[in-house]
Amino acid sequence: MDFVSGLCCLLAAYVFFRLLMHTYRKQRLMKKYGDSEVVRRIMEKTIWEGMTSEQLADCLGRPLDIDERLTRKSMTKTLKYRRIGRGRYGTRVTVRDGRVIGWDVK
């Protein structure tokens, strides 16, 4: 097998693996949420108002930093993703009492 053939085989294996992982993740999310629209949004990494903290974690992963603010009535968190500089983040998602209420993407 020459270099080009080996590279093609390696690329095909990588594409197959990625497709397999995508399918597995989609099935796992469908089992967890039971709603194809929610699963589609999570798979597309779409944030929406009212999504739960758990859906956000499945969508974007663990945040790099969290700011918390507690009042007598509620707990508000700002979850930060995509570091773009020292103390700067490209995506900030505001969650109040376990639900997304807003976000900012730069």
C-alpha positions as CSV (number, residue, x, y, z in Angstrom):
1,M,0.0,0.0,0.0
2,D,1.4,3.3,-1.0
3,F,1.3,6.6,1.0
4,V,-1.8,8.0,-0.8
5,S,-3.8,4.8,-0.4
6,G,-2.9,4.6,3.3
7,L,-3.9,8.3,3.7
8,C,-7.2,7.6,2.0
9,C,-8.0,4.7,4.2
10,L,-7.1,6.7,7.3
11,L,-9.4,9.5,6.1
12,A,-12.3,7.1,5.4
13,A,-11.9,5.5,8.9
14,Y,-11.9,9.0,10.5
15,V,-15.1,10.0,8.6
16,F,-16.8,6.7,9.5
17,F,-15.8,7.2,13.1
18,R,-17.2,10.8,13.2
19,L,-20.5,9.6,11.6
20,L,-20.8,6.8,14.1
21,M,-20.2,9.2,17.0
22,H,-22.7,11.7,15.6
23,T,-25.3,8.9,15.3
24,Y,-24.6,7.6,18.8
25,R,-24.9,11.1,20.3
26,K,-28.2,11.8,18.5
27,Q,-29.7,8.5,19.7
28,R,-28.5,9.2,23.3
29,L,-30.1,12.7,23.2
30,M,-33.3,11.4,21.7
31,K,-33.5,8.8,24.5
32,K,-32.8,11.5,27.1
33,Y,-35.2,14.2,25.8
34,G,-37.7,12.3,23.6
35,D,-38.2,15.4,21.4
36,S,-36.7,15.5,17.9
37,E,-36.8,19.3,17.8
38,V,-34.9,19.7,21.0
39,V,-32.3,17.1,19.8
40,R,-32.0,18.9,16.5
41,R,-31.3,22.3,18.2
42,I,-28.8,20.7,20.6
43,M,-27.0,18.9,17.7
44,E,-26.8,22.3,15.8
45,K,-25.5,24.0,18.9
46,T,-28.4,26.4,19.0
47,I,-29.2,28.3,22.2
48,W,-32.8,29.2,22.8
49,E,-34.7,31.1,25.6
50,G,-36.2,28.6,28.1
51,M,-33.8,25.8,27.4
52,T,-32.7,24.0,30.6
53,S,-29.2,24.1,32.1
54,E,-28.9,20.4,31.3
55,Q,-29.8,21.0,27.6
56,L,-27.3,23.9,27.5
57,A,-24.6,21.6,28.9
58,D,-25.5,19.0,26.2
59,C,-25.4,21.7,23.6
60,L,-22.2,23.7,24.4
61,G,-20.5,21.5,27.0
62,R,-19.0,22.7,30.3
63,P,-18.5,26.4,30.6
64,L,-15.0,27.8,31.0
65,D,-16.1,30.2,33.8
66,I,-19.3,30.9,35.8
67,D,-20.4,34.1,37.5
68,E,-23.2,33.6,40.1
69,R,-25.5,36.2,41.6
70,L,-28.0,35.3,44.3
71,T,-31.0,37.4,45.3
72,R,-33.8,36.7,47.7
73,K,-36.0,35.6,44.8
74,S,-33.6,33.8,42.4
75,M,-30.2,32.5,41.4
76,T,-28.7,34.0,38.2
77,K,-25.6,32.5,36.6
78,T,-23.6,33.7,33.6
79,L,-21.9,30.8,31.9
80,K,-18.9,31.7,29.7
81,Y,-17.7,29.8,26.7
82,R,-15.1,30.4,23.9
83,R,-12.2,32.3,25.5
84,I,-11.1,35.1,23.2
85,G,-8.7,36.8,25.5
86,R,-7.7,37.3,29.1
87,G,-11.1,37.6,30.9
88,R,-12.9,37.8,27.6
89,Y,-15.4,35.2,26.2
90,G,-17.1,34.9,22.9
91,T,-20.3,33.4,24.2
92,R,-22.0,34.3,27.5
93,V,-25.3,32.6,28.5
94,T,-27.5,33.9,31.3
95,V,-29.4,31.3,33.3
96,R,-31.9,32.1,36.0
97,D,-33.4,29.3,38.1
98,G,-32.2,26.6,35.7
99,R,-33.5,28.2,32.5
100,V,-31.7,30.2,29.8
101,I,-33.0,33.8,29.8
102,G,-30.5,35.4,27.4
103,W,-27.1,35.2,25.7
104,D,-24.5,37.2,23.9
105,V,-22.4,35.8,21.1
106,K,-19.5,37.9,19.7
